[in-house]
């Protein structure tokens, strides 16, 4: 009724009303049709713009429409199968830094340059794999690796063909060859036995100059409860062993206990990881491993440093392994691993520097490099988003300004009615990003006046806003795309001033006693 062209005699207001009335009419057409309304309720405008709905039978339920939407999505994904790969890679560089703590100066005092510690790379490993979907059920996986240690090394290449046989399982054939070993033939089978239990079996035949070396690995897993998994593993052939483990993973922690009996290694292991519920997804972890090889204690932490990168460091202290520092960087599907061997002995100085050194370097790099880089990257993304939506925001702004002009007469009548009953009067209202006086002056334009649109929504001395972005309300628009926004309202009720500030997606109901401004304040 507010935007109906017949309600306005002024030619300019009549034109603006016609444009807004058409938008309301489009919304009415979507919401009045049970099918399009169900699509919009589930998927929003994205669902309405999805191709293929014209072939969908009408008079379907919301569940049927959801299934149809998912089917259309699957068909679109299948068309992209030939263009999709899933590259994964690992680069590991082993560093020998024992000369920092275990020096033999008396043996090398006459050698030039012996006063400087000798730090060298003693081993490297590189592996890479890619997936090539052949059909909706068949996938080819090509992988390779190269390794070297103290000047000796080798590599191998593998090809695997995986087929999803049903919703309960899949099978995989593997063929490989390398310069250190002969051909490899393998078969892997996965099967869900029950909704809470699955089994994996891997058979392999490794050919070499010494003959054929068979191997068999079977893993049986079961959900013990919502967050706990139990595993039983039996490995026969190369390094035969039996292993059992329990893994509990919750929102705030990850706990593992395992025991293995085997040749040549038998051990018991306990590890715990605490997950902090912060923006950087910080995790601290510790583990104890005791076996025939000795005892190893590890502790460390990892943290998200960018959208796709996670940096972690772990200190390993063991007998007779000594002290090592392991640094790992995960970047999307790529892993970079740097194990640094510090000493073969349990030296307190090595443990201290392995613990404190990475912390000092990380906080310095985070403050001087990472944080400024992320801030600049965010600004670039916001600027790019603003540029891409500039025309749309300009149109929304014009529509909002037109709506405010059309609301003037209705708002005047609402204010008169509210004043007569000592009801709800919106004195001032602002929407956008609020900044302090020390901020840059150009940031102050990110707040818009929404006093008239809010007063127009008042009914029977009440204003109720639901849990949704307020940028979509009549007379509103987004003044700062991609940034956090708030709504600040100064209103009068029963002759007393009230004030409230709510987040963009927070529900708001006024008047409330808690919003009252203390006269003494």
Order of alpha helices (4+ residues) and beta strands (2+ residues): alpha-alpha-alpha-beta-beta-beta-beta-beta-beta-beta-beta-beta-beta-beta-beta-beta-beta-beta-beta-beta-alpha-alpha-alpha-beta-beta-alpha-beta-beta-beta-beta
